[in-house]
């Protein structure tokens, strides 16, 4: 469940599920939860570029597959494959707060047969596309090539089993055109390799475990689109964290509140013990407050609580968590730099 909640007057994004107790030591337990963390993009795109139009600019479109036995097969370019690239890209961008897509359907600009496979789109065309779509820039799939093993690599193992591997290499060329300055702000040749394996006593058993070639091609295209989206956009990812419970009734009650997504009530209970006489409970409470603050993106405060917990009790969990928070702080700074 993903909800925006308030903590210490600051709004953050939290996805939280509490699961079964993982580890029990000396009457205290580590309770795993999941939080959502915004990860920085791999490249910086100026923050004034927000609305994007999607463009497919492959070689002349065909629907045939050219294959050669025992060699890599080259799959020529067609609109169905392009759609899968963009489906993966759109899925990533929809889950990111960074960009808006002008139209969910990509625009197709087909290269003439005589044109160089890597020749850019004319700026006059890009300007018109962006103007018509009220877009700041255009993400263009310039070209792609998919190769795979055909037939599938199959061999007989010493354990009296057949082992088969389908290997697929997807090369895609992506560019982002900025018409206002007539420059290409990202030019990325991306190579992705996917593998599918099968094992069985009979060849037909192995074949049933491998995907149909068309399905495998579509999966590779979708994955490539997702990966390019992660290159240019900040994305939400799910991370594992732990809360601590113990024999203390307030700690147990706090976990019940967390189960009900009542974090404010849980925090009030933990705060009661942070300055107590028992270092053990104070350390546990401080650590839980650190996790709570991270869940709401209060990283500086989370670091303060985690450091306080470690000073009171030299737990490896606390020490490792401080490193995680320091990394998150640098990632947040990177995101702020990317967005400014």
N, C-alpha and C positions, 0 to 999 in steps of 0.2 A: 504494500500500500504506500502510495506516494502522496504526501500532504505537505502543504506549507504551514508551518507552525511558528509560534513566537517563543523565544527564549532570551531572557535578559534584554528584552526590548528589540531584538534583532530577528528578522525573518530569515529562515533558511529552508532548505529542501531536505526531507528525511523520508527514507523508505526503511521501515523497521519491521523485522519479524523475529520473534524469540522462539528458539528451538529447544530441544531437550538438553539436559545437562551433559556436558562433554567430559569434564574432568572433576573429580572430587578429591580435595586434599584437606585433611585436618579440619573438617567441618566447614569448609568453604568451597564454593563451586564456581567454575567459569561458565558463563552463559553466553553462547554465541548469538549475535544479532547481525543484521545486514544494514548498511547505510549506503546512500548514494553520494558519489564523489564526482565533481566536475574535473575532467582531465584536460590539460592544455592541448591545443592543436600542434601538429608537428611543424607547420610553417605558419608564419604570420601573414594574415591578410588584413589590409587596412580596415579599421573599424567603420569607415564611411562607406564600405562596400557591404551592403546588407541583402538586397533583393537580387536574386539570381535567375537567369533563364537557362534552361538545359538544352543543349544542342548536340545532335549526333552528326558527325561529319566523316563517315567511313568511306572506304573505296566504293566503287560501283557495287550495288547490292546484288547478291545472288542467293540462291537457296540450295546450292549443290555442296556436297562434301567430297573433297578429293582425298583418296586414301591410297596408301601403298603398303603392301604386306611387309611386316617386320620392320617398318620404319615409322618415323613420326608422321602423322597425318596433319595436313593443314586445312583448317576449317575456314572457308571464305566468309566474307562479311555479309550479314543479313540483319534485318530490322528486329527479328525476335531476339537475337543475341544482344543487340544494343539495348533493347528494353530491359533485359535482365541486369546489365551494367547499371542502368539508371534506377531500377527498382532498389538495388542495394544502396546506391548513393542516396536516394530519397529517404530510405529508412533511417540512415544515419543522420541526415540533416533534419528530419522531422523530430528526432530525439535530442537535438541540440538546440540550445537557446540562441545560437549565433546567427543563423541565416534564415531568410524566407525565400521560398521557391515561387516564382511568378506563375508557373503553370506546371501541373504534375506530369503533363505529357511532353516529352522532349520534341524539339523541332528538328526535322531531318533536312540536312543539306547534303545532297549526293554529289560526290566528285564525278566529273566526266571521266570516261575511260582513258583519255589522253593525259589527265592531270597527274602530276607528281603525288605519290601517296602521302607525302609530308608537307604539301603546300598549304599554307594557312588560308583561312577564310578571308575574303576581302573585307577591309575595315568598313566600307560602305554597307555591306550586308550585316555586319555585327552591329553597327550603329542603328540600323533600321530594326533589327530584332529586339535590341534592348529598348529602343524607344517605344515600339509597339507593345512590349510587355511591361513597360515602366520598370525596367530592371537596371541595376547599376553595372552589372557585368554578366558575362556568359561563360558557363562551364561547358567545355566542349570535349567530347570523346572524339579525338582526331582519328584514331585508327586502332585496330587490335588484331591480334593473331593468336589462335589457340592451337596448340599441338598436343597430341596424346599418343600413347603407345597402342599400336594396332597391328596384330592382335594383342590382347592383354598378355603381359609377361606371366607365363605359367611354367612351373617346374615341380618335379617330384622330390620331396624331401626324404632324408634318411629315416624319418619317423613314420614313413608310409602314409604321407599325406600330400595332397596337391596344395600348392601355395600360389596364389595369383595376385598381381599388383597392377592396378590401373593408375598411371601417372599422367597428369594433365598440367601443362604449362600455359598460363594465360598472360600474354604481354599486352598491355593497354597503354595508350598514349593520351594523357589528359592535359588540357590547357585552360587557363582562365584569361579571357580577353577583357580588357578594360577600355571601352571605346572612348571615354572622356579624355584619356591620355594617349590612346592608340598604342598601348603597350600590353604585352602578355605578362601577367604578374605571377603565373605559376606554369611551369612546363615540366611535366613529370612522366617519365617512361617507367611504368610499374610492371614488375614481373612477379607473378604469384604461382606457386606450384602446389597442387593438391594431390593426395594419394588416397586410394581406396584399396583395401586388402581383403582377401578371402582365403579360407582354409577349409579343407574337407577331404574325405576319403575318395570322393568321386568328383570328376570334373563338373558335372551338372550342379553339385552342391556349391562349388566355388563360384560358378557363374551366377547362381541365384543370390549370392551375397554382394555382388558388384552392381553398381547402378547402370542403367541404360546409358549409352554414350551421350545421347541428347540431354538427358537429365544431368549428367556429370558436367557437360559443357555449361548448361544453365547455372548450375551451382557455382562453377568457377567464375562466371561472369558476375553473378550476384555478389560473391565474396570480394571480387576486385572492386566493385562499386562501393561496398561497405568500407574497404580499406582506404580508398581514396577520400571518402567522406571523413574518415578519422584523421587524414593528413591535414585537412583544411579547417575542420570545425572542432570546437570544444564539445566533448561528449560526456554524458553521464554514465558512470560505470558503478557496479555494485561491489562493495568491499566488505570483508568480514571483520567484525570487531567483537570484543568480549566485555560483558559486565560481570561483576563479582557479587555473588550472594553468599550468605553465611547463616549461622544459627540464630542470629539476631532477628527478632520479629519485625523490626522496621525495615531491614534489608529485604526480608521476604515480601513484606507489604509493598515495598518500592518496585520489586519485580512484577508484582501483580498489576501495579499501575502502568508499568511499561507495556505489559501484555494488552492493556486496554488503551494504549497510546496516550496515557495521561502523564506525560513527562514532567510537567510542572509539579504535580503532586509527588512524583518520585524524587525529584531534585530537592524539594523541601525536606524530605525525610533524610536524604544523604547529608544535606548541609548541617543537620543537627550534630553530626559526629565528626566533622572536619577539625574541630578544635578540642576534641575530647581528650580525656586522660589516657585512653587506650590507643597507642600508636597503630596497632593492627587495624582496628575499625576505622580510625581516622585515615589511614592510608587507603583502605578499600573504598571509603566514601569519596575521597579526593580523586581516586582513579575513575570511579563511576561518573563523577562530575566532569572529568576530562573527556570521557567518551561522549557524554551528553552534549557538551559544548561543540565537539567536533561534528556531531550529527547535525548541528545547526550552523555549521561553518564559522563558529567563533574559535578560530584556531589559536590565536594568541592566549585566550583564556584557557583553552584546553591544555596548552603547553604549561601554563602556570600550575594548573591542578595536577597534571601528570608529574611535573618536577617535584611538587610538594609530596605526592604519594611516594616517589622514589627516595626522597630524603628521609622519609619516615620508615620505609621498609624496602630494602634492596632486592626487590623482586625482578627477575628477568623480564617478566611480562611488562612491567612499568618501564624498564630501560628500553626495551624494543619499541614500545609504544611512543616513547619520546622521539625516537628516530623516525618513526612513521609520520608523526606530526610535523617534524622539521622538514621532511620531504614534501608533505602537503602544503606547508607554508611557502616553500619555494615554487611549487606548482601554481598556487594561487597568485603569487607575484608574477609568474610567467603569463598567466591568463590576463591579469590586469594590464600587463605590458602589451599583450596581443590586441586587447580591446581598446587601447588608447593610441 
